[in-house]
Amino acid sequence: MWWALWVLAALLALFSTLDVWYFLRAAAVILRAWFQPPIWDVTAEQIQTGRVTPRDIDMCHMNNARYLRECDFARFSLYMRNGVFKALRALKASMVVGATTIRYRRALCIGEGFELRSRIITWDDKAFYLEQRFVSTKDSLVCAVMYCKQSITRSSPDKIMQHLCKRKVECPEFPEDLQHWIDFISASSQALRAESGLDEKNK
């Protein structure tokens, strides 16, 4: 009987200190993507389907933070299927989210189905840039659209693309709206560095 109480106490401590459901969902997404057909075109769009459940909502529509959470899982699947995760392991590199921005156009209501369409738009010497769209299955309206800057550490997007394609790959052109966002990120970074005195220290 005591062992059951210890297990219950351990589970209670685990669920109270960690977002266990996030890690379980991430593991399930990666495992599922492992058995799905690979995506040979690294910039190809991948579609994940979902539905708004009672756990996702506030005021009967999807909570703003849930959009970002769903985007995390969609990127995990994308990187598993297009080989980016495999290339990162081979190059002993890693990636982190450097910036995101999301525009909400119409609420996804409880019970409403959606497609989450993810794709790599382009890249520079430090990061991949992705677009992720939430499209309602009810009327095909783009309900939200997010840009993500996926920064690469200990390597570069060019090296990852060369590893995957076995040749030098020219990056696609930057769409105008994406370039505006990147300019904003750069200006914000420079302002914060100046505010903290980092620019003076590096002189």
N, C-alpha and C positions, 0 to 999 in steps of 0.2 A: 504493500500500500504506500509505503514511504517513497518508493521509486517513482510512483505516479505523481506524487506531490512535487518531487524534485523536477520531473519533466515539465509539469505544468508551470512551476515557478521559472524554469529556464525559458520556456516559450513566452511567458509573460514578460520577462526581462528583455528577450530578443525583440519582441514586437513593440515594446515601449521605447526601445532605444534606437532601432533601425527601421527604415522603410522597407520591411521585408517583402511586401507585395511588389515593390518596384524591382527588386533583384530577381524575384521569381518570374515576373513578367519578362524582364530582360533576358533571362536564361531561356525561357520558352520561345521568345522571338528568335534568338540566335540559333537555337536548336532546330526550329522550323525552317529557317533560312538555309541551314546546312543541307537539308534534304531537298530543297527546291532547286530548279534548274539555274545554273549560273547566268549572269548578265554579262555578255562579252563586251558590249558597248558601255564604257564607264560612265558616259554622260546620258545614258538612256534613262527614261522616266520609269520609276517603279511605283506601283499602286498597292496600297494597303487599305483594306476595308475595315470599317468600325461602326459602332452604334452607340449613341449616348445612353448611358445607364444611370440609375439613381445615384451611384457612387461618384458620378462625374459632375453633378449639377449643383448650382446655387440659383435660386429664383427660377427653377424649371428649365434652365438652359445650361449648356456646358460652361463650367468654371473657366475663367481665363487661363489659369495655370495648367489646366488639363490639356490645353492645346500644345503647350511646350512639352509636356510629358509624352504625349502621343508622338510628337515630332522626334523625340529621343529614340523611341522604339523603332520608328520608321527608318531612321538613319542607321541603326544597328543592322536592320535587315538589308538595307541598301548596300552597306559596306561589306557584309558577309557575301552577298550575291555577286557584286561587281569586282570582288577580289581586293579591295582596299585594305581590309583587315589583314589578309594574308600577306600583302606587300609590306605592311607596317611591321609584322613579325619578322619577315625576312630581312628587312633593313634595320631592325632593332630601333624603330622609331615609335612615336606615339602621337596622339592628336588630342586637342582640347578645343572646346568651344570658345572662340575669342570674342564673339559678339552675336547677338540676334536682334531682330526687330520683327514685330508682327503687327499686321493690320487686320482688325476685325470688321467685317462688312455686314454680316447678319448672323444672329445667334443660331446655333444648332440646338434644337429643343430636345427634351427627353424623348427617347425612343426613335429619334431621327437617325437614319443611316447616312454615312459619309464615306467618301474615298479620300485618302491622304496620298497625294501625288508628290513624290520626291525626286529631285534630279540635281546633279552637279551641273551648274551653269558654266563655270569657268574657274580659273585659278591664277595665282601669281606666284612669286618666289617663296611665299611663306604659308599660304592658306588656300584651301578649296572654298568656293562660294556656292551655296546650295539654295534652291527655292523649294518650299514645301507648301502645297495648296490643299485646303480642306474644301472638297466639293460635295455638296449635298446630293444624295441619290434621289431625292424627291423631285428636284427641278434643275439639277446640274449647275446651280449657282455656286460661284466661288465665295464661300462664307468667310474665309480667312486666308491670308497669304503671309508666309514668313520667309525672311532671308536669314541665313546662318553662315557665319564665317568660321570655318573649321581649320584651326591653326595646326600646323605640323611641327613637331619638335624632333630634333636630332636627325632630320632629313628635310626633304622638300617635296612639294607636289610634283615637280618635274621628274625627280628621281623615282617617285612612286609610279608615275605614268610610264616612264621608260621601263621599269621593272615589269609592269603589267602588259605593255604593248611590244616590248622588245625593240623599241625604236624611239627616236625623238618625236614627241607629239607637240604640235603647236596648240596653244590654248585658244579657245574660242574668244571672240570679241566680248567686251564687257557691255551689257545693256546700259542704256543711259541712266535709268532709275537706280540700278545697282551701283554704278559709278558714283552717283550722288551720295548714296549711303556710305560707300567706302571713304569718300572725301570727308563726310561728317565724322566717321570713326577716327580718321587721321587727325582732324582738327581737334576733336575731343581729347585724343591722346596727348597732343602737343600742349593743349591748355592745362591738362592735369599734371604733366611733367613740369611745366613752368610753375604751376601753383605749389608743387612740392619741392621745387628747387633742384630737381634732377638735372636739368639742362646746365645749371651753373656748376654743379659738382663734376659734370663730365667734360667741362672745358679745360 
